[in-house]
């Protein structure tokens, strides 16, 4: 019985390490943490918007998003480069879209959860 309990606990731990939930939470926090421009009203458009996320594998993600301006995109890239969870493997690739916003793509190598 004890051996069965240990095996079950190990399986749960292994499944949790392979789950993308921790990485998704950290990625969402990077988008939520984007600074607003001085004097920008609370209801103004977010500096960063996540538009699409594709996972080629659990450790290789492609992120497509929208940035208010080059400064917001540069801040995201800086935070990705200093992240313990993500390594920027491609990008940013970007172009002007939807008015003055920048549509961008970055590819990330995602470290497994601890």
C-alpha positions, 0 to 999 in steps of 0.5 A: 500500500505504501509503495502504491501511494509513493508511485501515485505521488510520483506520477502526480509530481511528474504530471505537474512538472509537465503541465504548462500552467505555471508557464502560462501564468508567468506569461500572462503576468508579463503581459499584465505587468506592462507599464502604462504611459504617463497620464494614460487613463485607466480605461485606455487600451492595454500596452500589450495584448496577447493575441495568439499562443501556439505550443509546438512542444511543451517547451517551445511556444510561439507568441503573437501579440499587439503592442501600443508602441515600440517602448512597450514591446522593448519592455516585454523583450527586456522582461523576457530576457531576464526571465528564469522561465523563458528564453527568447529564441526568435524575435521580436518580429513586428509590423505596424497594424491596427492603427498605430499598434505593433503586431509582433511575434516572439518564439520562446523556449520554456523551462520546465516547472521546478 
